[in-house]
Amino acid sequence: MVIKEGDLVITLPKVEKIRAIVDNVVKDQIGIVVSRSSKFDEKTVYGVLLEGEVYYLFEDEVELVEEKC
């Protein structure tokens, strides 16, 4: 999966288990990638704008919207 800045992404169920953002981010939210950070623990980190807030999520916590359609 190649995700770049400006892409629309949807959050996956895995985000609901992240303690730091519990109740703020839920599965199936659509957001836009505003930054692509370096890799951490072999995974790319993305800055995703969701409802006016930027959340930094790993590549396995989001999926391109275009792939869902």
KEKE-3310 file (N, C-alpha, C; in steps of 0.2 Angstrom, whole numbers, plus 5000, padded with zeros to 4 digits):
npx = (5004:5004:5004:5002:5005:4990:4982:4966:4961:4955:4951:4956:4949:4959:4963:4955:4960:4971:4977:4980:4972:4959:4942:4943:4946:4939:4935:4933:4933:4935:4949:4962:4979:4992:5005:5020:5029:5045:5051:5046:5050:5050:5038:5029:5025:5010:5004:4988:4974:4960:4944:4948:4959:4976:4982:4994:4997:5001:5005:4998:4986:4978:4970:4969:4956:4952:4954:4944:4933)
npy = (4994:5010:5025:5043:5060:5070:5060:5051:5043:5029:5024:5009:4995:4993:5005:5008:5003:5010:5018:5031:5039:5034:5035:5046:5043:5032:5017:5017:5030:5044:5052:5064:5062:5072:5072:5062:5053:5047:5030:5019:5007:4998:5002:5014:5030:5040:5057:5061:5070:5071:5076:5090:5088:5082:5066:5054:5040:5023:5013:5001:5005:5012:5014:5016:5025:5024:5010:5004:5006)
npz = (5000:4995:5002:5002:5005:5005:5002:5004:5018:5028:5045:5053:5063:5073:5078:5089:5100:5105:5118:5120:5112:5114:5112:5105:5092:5081:5072:5054:5052:5041:5034:5030:5024:5030:5033:5031:5040:5046:5047:5061:5071:5060:5053:5044:5049:5049:5048:5051:5047:5056:5059:5062:5070:5071:5070:5074:5065:5063:5048:5047:5053:5046:5030:5012:5006:4992:4990:4997:4990)
capx = (5000:5007:5000:5006:5002:4984:4977:4961:4962:4950:4954:4954:4947:4965:4964:4951:4964:4976:4975:4981:4967:4953:4936:4944:4947:4936:4936:4929:4933:4939:4954:4967:4986:4995:5012:5022:5035:5050:5049:5047:5049:5049:5032:5029:5020:5007:5000:4981:4969:4953:4939:4952:4965:4981:4984:5000:4995:5005:5003:4993:4980:4974:4969:4967:4949:4951:4955:4938:4927)
capy = (5000:5017:5031:5049:5066:5072:5054:5050:5036:5027:5021:5002:4994:4993:5012:5009:5000:5014:5021:5039:5042:5031:5039:5052:5041:5026:5014:5019:5038:5046:5058:5066:5062:5078:5071:5056:5053:5042:5023:5018:5000:4995:5004:5021:5034:5046:5062:5060:5075:5068:5081:5095:5086:5078:5060:5051:5033:5018:5011:4996:5007:5016:5011:5020:5025:5021:5003:5001:5007)
capz = (5000:4995:5005:5002:5007:5001:5001:5009:5022:5033:5050:5054:5070:5077:5082:5095:5106:5106:5124:5120:5108:5115:5112:5100:5085:5080:5066:5049:5051:5035:5035:5025:5026:5030:5033:5031:5045:5045:5050:5068:5072:5053:5050:5042:5053:5045:5051:5048:5049:5057:5063:5064:5074:5067:5074:5070:5065:5059:5042:5048:5057:5041:5023:5007:5004:4986:4990:5000:4985)
cpx = (5004:5003:5005:5002:4996:4980:4972:4962:4956:4953:4952:4953:4953:4966:4960:4954:4970:4974:4975:4975:4960:4947:4937:4944:4944:4937:4931:4929:4938:4943:4958:4974:4989:5002:5014:5029:5040:5047:5050:5045:5046:5042:5032:5023:5017:5003:4993:4977:4962:4949:4943:4958:4970:4983:4989:4998:5000:5001:4997:4987:4976:4974:4967:4960:4948:4951:4948:4932:4927)
cpy = (5006:5022:5037:5055:5068:5066:5054:5043:5035:5023:5014:5001:4994:5000:5012:5006:5004:5019:5029:5042:5039:5036:5045:5049:5034:5023:5017:5027:5039:5052:5059:5065:5069:5078:5064:5056:5047:5035:5023:5011:4996:4997:5012:5024:5040:5050:5062:5065:5072:5074:5087:5094:5082:5072:5057:5043:5029:5016:5005:4998:5011:5012:5016:5020:5022:5014:5000:5002:5002)
cpz = (5000:4997:5004:5004:5003:5000:5006:5012:5026:5038:5051:5061:5075:5081:5088:5101:5108:5112:5124:5116:5109:5115:5107:5093:5085:5073:5061:5048:5045:5036:5030:5028:5025:5030:5033:5035:5043:5048:5057:5069:5066:5050:5049:5046:5048:5050:5047:5051:5050:5062:5066:5068:5070:5072:5070:5071:5061:5053:5042:5052:5052:5034:5018:5006:4997:4985:4993:4995:4980)
residu = (MET:VAL:ILE:LYS:GLU:GLY:ASP:LEU:VAL:ILE:THR:LEU:PRO:LYS:VAL:GLU:LYS:ILE:ARG:ALA:ILE:VAL:ASP:ASN:VAL:VAL:LYS:ASP:GLN:ILE:GLY:ILE:VAL:VAL:SER:ARG:SER:SER:LYS:PHE:ASP:GLU:LYS:THR:VAL:TYR:GLY:VAL:LEU:LEU:GLU:GLY:GLU:VAL:TYR:TYR:LEU:PHE:GLU:ASP:GLU:VAL:GLU:LEU:VAL:GLU:GLU:LYS:CYS)
# end
